[in-house]
Amino acid sequence: MNALLPVYYQIKQAIKNWIITKEFAPGEKIFSENELAEKFKVSRLTVRQAISQLVQEGFLISKRGEGTFVTRNEKLINSFNLEFSGFMDDLFYQVQKSQTKSVEIARMIAPKSVRGKLELGNKEEEVVQVKRIRFKDDKSFAYTINYLPLEIGLRINKGELYKKPLLRIMEQDLGIQFVEAFQTIEASFADQEVSGKLGIPSGSPILFVERIMYTKRGKPAELVQSSYRGDLYKYIVRLKNVKRKKGAVWIPQSG
């Protein structure tokens, strides 16, 4: 198991790989929850989380009293071809495939926009800013700036950021539980700072992603602003047509 990624996600990807490589043929019954738990040395709850998400995606079909079966929709299986879908899957995929080679940490007065998005109090003037450049296949592909409240940011060890993602440090090392995220994605152009960090000409197309992470108390604990090179980054979302009383709507299917 990869320590950087959630266990349920790794099990999910393993099952998905079995399906795509036809280790389990369309319509065939897969291992039971008990068998999977034994195979991966995890609890049934962890296995159940992985299976339930694959059922939601359409890869698996659960039949009460019979077990879990691979979908017979081969077109669906082939269309995915080990791609990723949805925000969290995409995040984990990029983490697994990238390496952090540059880290800067600084304590600073929070800009007005950052104060508002982190919902800082009147006496909370400062934040910790973390800047990182991530590489994939020896090419810089993402420049990320994180803004953290002082009580969280001052506990971040710079050396650890070279070993694992900030999200994992906050969840595993600091015990912060995230329950919700608000994310915006937009096409943009590299300014002087971004172009210098990513080694691309100023004005080059980039994908700009801003995300606010919320804890179970409903309070923002992190503001993330990432600039991705347009020539190296691809974001995929699977949409499902769901019938409602007032008509059908297209809903993103997260992993």
C-alpha positions as CSV (number, residue, x, y, z in Angstrom):
1,M,0.0,0.0,0.0
2,N,1.1,3.6,-0.8
3,A,1.2,5.6,2.5
4,L,0.3,8.8,0.6
5,L,-3.1,7.6,-0.6
6,P,-6.2,6.6,1.4
7,V,-6.5,2.8,1.7
8,Y,-10.0,2.6,0.3
9,Y,-8.9,4.5,-2.8
10,Q,-6.0,2.1,-3.4
11,I,-8.4,-0.9,-3.1
12,K,-10.9,0.8,-5.4
13,Q,-8.2,1.3,-8.0
14,A,-7.0,-2.3,-7.6
15,I,-10.6,-3.6,-8.3
16,K,-11.0,-1.2,-11.2
17,N,-7.8,-2.5,-12.7
18,W,-9.0,-6.1,-12.3
19,I,-12.2,-5.2,-14.2
20,I,-10.4,-3.2,-17.0
21,T,-7.8,-6.0,-17.5
22,K,-10.6,-8.6,-17.6
23,E,-9.3,-10.5,-14.5
24,F,-13.0,-10.3,-13.7
25,A,-15.1,-10.5,-16.9
26,P,-18.3,-8.5,-17.5
27,G,-21.1,-10.0,-15.4
28,E,-18.7,-12.0,-13.3
29,K,-19.0,-12.0,-9.5
30,I,-16.0,-10.5,-7.7
31,F,-14.5,-11.4,-4.3
32,S,-16.8,-11.0,-1.3
33,E,-16.2,-8.2,1.3
34,N,-14.6,-10.7,3.7
35,E,-12.3,-12.1,1.0
36,L,-11.2,-8.6,0.0
37,A,-10.7,-7.6,3.6
38,E,-8.5,-10.6,4.1
39,K,-6.6,-10.0,0.8
40,F,-5.8,-6.4,1.6
41,K,-5.5,-6.8,5.4
42,V,-8.1,-4.1,6.1
43,S,-11.5,-3.9,7.7
44,R,-14.8,-4.7,5.9
45,L,-15.8,-1.0,6.3
46,T,-12.8,0.1,4.2
47,V,-13.6,-2.5,1.6
48,R,-17.3,-1.5,1.6
49,Q,-16.3,2.2,1.0
50,A,-14.3,1.2,-2.1
51,I,-17.1,-1.1,-3.5
52,S,-19.8,1.4,-2.9
53,Q,-18.0,4.1,-4.9
54,L,-17.4,1.6,-7.8
55,V,-21.2,0.8,-7.7
56,Q,-21.9,4.5,-7.9
57,E,-19.6,4.9,-10.9
58,G,-21.3,2.0,-12.6
59,F,-18.4,-0.5,-12.6
60,L,-20.0,-2.8,-10.2
61,I,-23.6,-4.0,-9.5
62,S,-24.6,-5.1,-6.0
63,K,-27.3,-7.8,-5.7
64,R,-28.7,-8.3,-2.3
65,G,-28.1,-11.9,-1.1
66,E,-26.0,-12.8,-4.2
67,G,-22.9,-10.6,-4.1
68,T,-21.3,-7.9,-6.2
69,F,-20.9,-8.3,-10.0
70,V,-19.0,-6.5,-12.7
71,T,-21.1,-4.5,-15.0
72,R,-21.9,-6.0,-18.4
73,N,-21.5,-2.6,-20.0
74,E,-18.2,-3.2,-21.8
75,K,-18.4,0.2,-23.5
76,L,-18.5,1.8,-20.1
77,I,-15.5,-0.3,-18.9
78,N,-13.4,0.5,-22.0
79,S,-14.3,4.2,-21.9
80,F,-12.7,4.6,-18.4
81,N,-9.5,2.8,-19.2
82,L,-7.9,3.5,-15.8
83,E,-8.7,7.2,-16.1
84,F,-9.8,9.2,-13.0
85,S,-13.0,11.0,-12.3
86,G,-14.1,13.7,-9.9
87,F,-12.2,16.1,-7.7
88,M,-10.8,13.8,-5.0
89,D,-9.8,11.0,-7.4
90,D,-8.0,13.6,-9.5
91,L,-6.3,15.0,-6.5
92,F,-5.0,11.6,-5.4
93,Y,-4.0,10.7,-8.9
94,Q,-1.9,13.8,-9.3
95,V,-0.3,13.3,-5.9
96,Q,0.7,9.7,-6.8
97,K,2.2,10.8,-10.1
98,S,4.1,14.0,-9.0
99,Q,7.0,15.0,-6.9
100,T,7.6,18.2,-4.9
101,K,11.0,19.7,-5.5
102,S,10.6,23.2,-4.3
103,V,9.0,24.4,-1.0
104,E,8.8,27.9,0.5
105,I,7.1,28.7,3.9
106,A,6.5,32.2,5.2
107,R,4.5,33.9,7.9
108,M,2.7,36.9,6.4
109,I,-0.1,39.5,6.9
110,A,-3.1,38.0,5.2
111,P,-4.3,39.8,2.1
112,K,-7.9,41.0,2.3
113,S,-9.2,38.3,-0.1
114,V,-7.5,35.5,1.9
115,R,-8.9,36.8,5.2
116,G,-12.4,36.7,3.8
117,K,-12.1,33.2,2.3
118,L,-10.5,31.8,5.5
119,E,-13.1,33.7,7.6
120,L,-10.4,35.0,9.9
121,G,-11.4,37.0,13.0
122,N,-10.6,40.6,13.6
123,K,-7.5,39.7,15.6
124,E,-6.3,37.1,13.2
125,E,-4.1,39.2,10.9
126,E,-1.4,36.7,9.9
127,V,-1.4,33.4,8.0
128,V,1.2,30.9,6.9
129,Q,1.9,30.8,3.2
130,V,3.2,27.6,1.6
131,K,4.5,27.7,-2.0
132,R,5.4,24.5,-3.8
133,I,6.3,23.4,-7.3
134,R,5.3,19.9,-8.3
135,F,7.0,17.9,-11.1
136,K,5.8,15.1,-13.2
137,D,8.3,13.2,-15.5
138,D,10.9,15.8,-14.6
139,K,8.8,18.6,-15.8
140,S,7.3,21.3,-13.6
141,F,3.5,21.0,-14.0
142,A,1.9,22.7,-11.0
143,Y,2.6,25.7,-8.9
144,T,0.6,25.7,-5.7
145,I,0.1,28.4,-3.0
146,N,-1.5,27.4,0.3
147,Y,-2.8,29.8,3.0
148,L,-3.2,28.4,6.5
149,P,-4.4,29.9,9.8
150,L,-1.5,30.4,12.1
151,E,-2.6,27.6,14.5
152,I,-2.3,25.1,11.7
153,G,0.5,26.6,9.6
154,L,3.0,27.0,12.4
155,R,2.8,23.2,13.0
156,I,3.8,22.3,9.4
157,N,7.3,20.9,9.0
158,K,9.0,22.0,5.8
159,G,10.9,18.8,5.4
160,E,7.8,16.7,5.5
161,L,6.4,18.6,2.5
162,Y,9.0,16.9,0.3
163,K,7.9,13.5,1.5
164,K,4.1,13.7,1.4
165,P,1.3,16.1,0.4
166,L,0.2,18.9,2.7
167,L,-3.3,17.4,2.8
168,R,-1.9,14.1,4.2
169,I,0.2,16.0,6.8
170,M,-2.9,17.9,8.0
171,E,-5.1,14.8,8.1
172,Q,-2.6,12.2,9.4
173,D,-0.1,14.2,11.4
174,L,-2.2,17.0,12.7
175,G,-5.5,15.1,13.0
176,I,-7.5,17.6,11.1
177,Q,-10.7,16.1,9.6
178,F,-12.0,17.7,6.4
179,V,-15.6,17.1,5.5
180,E,-16.2,19.5,2.6
181,A,-14.5,21.5,-0.1
182,F,-15.5,24.4,-2.3
183,Q,-13.6,24.5,-5.6
184,T,-13.6,26.8,-8.6
185,I,-11.8,26.0,-11.9
186,E,-11.1,28.5,-14.6
187,A,-8.9,28.9,-17.7
188,S,-6.3,31.6,-17.2
189,F,-2.9,32.8,-18.3
190,A,0.5,32.6,-16.5
191,D,1.6,35.9,-15.0
192,Q,5.2,36.6,-14.3
193,E,5.4,34.7,-11.1
194,V,3.7,31.6,-12.4
195,S,5.6,31.5,-15.6
196,G,8.9,31.8,-13.7
197,K,8.0,28.9,-11.4
198,L,6.7,26.7,-14.2
199,G,9.3,27.6,-16.8
200,I,6.8,28.7,-19.4
201,P,6.5,31.9,-21.3
202,S,4.4,34.7,-19.6
203,G,0.9,34.6,-21.0
204,S,0.9,30.8,-21.6
205,P,-2.5,29.1,-21.0
206,I,-2.9,27.5,-17.5
207,L,-5.7,25.9,-15.6
208,F,-6.3,27.8,-12.3
209,V,-7.9,25.9,-9.5
210,E,-8.9,27.5,-6.1
211,R,-10.1,25.3,-3.3
212,I,-11.3,26.1,0.2
213,M,-11.2,23.1,2.6
214,Y,-13.6,22.9,5.5
215,T,-13.4,21.0,8.8
216,K,-16.4,19.2,10.4
217,R,-17.0,22.4,12.5
218,G,-17.7,24.2,9.2
219,K,-14.7,26.5,9.5
220,P,-12.2,26.9,6.6
221,A,-8.8,25.5,7.5
222,E,-7.0,25.9,4.2
223,L,-7.1,28.0,1.0
224,V,-5.4,26.4,-2.0
225,Q,-4.6,28.2,-5.2
226,S,-3.0,26.0,-7.9
227,S,-1.8,26.9,-11.4
228,Y,-1.5,23.9,-13.8
229,R,0.4,24.0,-17.1
230,G,-2.2,23.7,-19.9
231,D,0.0,21.5,-22.0
232,L,0.5,18.9,-19.3
233,Y,-2.7,18.8,-17.2
234,K,-6.0,17.1,-17.9
235,Y,-9.1,17.2,-15.7
236,I,-11.8,14.6,-16.3
237,V,-15.2,14.5,-14.8
238,R,-17.8,11.8,-15.5
239,L,-21.4,13.0,-15.8
240,K,-24.5,10.9,-15.2
241,N,-28.0,11.7,-16.5
242,V,-30.4,11.5,-13.6
243,K,-34.1,11.7,-14.0
244,R,-35.9,14.1,-11.7
245,K,-39.6,15.1,-11.4
246,K,-39.0,18.3,-13.3
247,G,-36.8,16.7,-16.0
248,A,-33.4,15.1,-16.3
249,V,-30.2,16.7,-15.0
250,W,-26.5,15.9,-15.5
251,I,-24.7,15.2,-12.2
252,P,-20.9,14.8,-11.8
253,Q,-20.0,11.4,-10.5
254,S,-17.1,11.6,-8.0
255,G,-14.8,8.7,-7.3
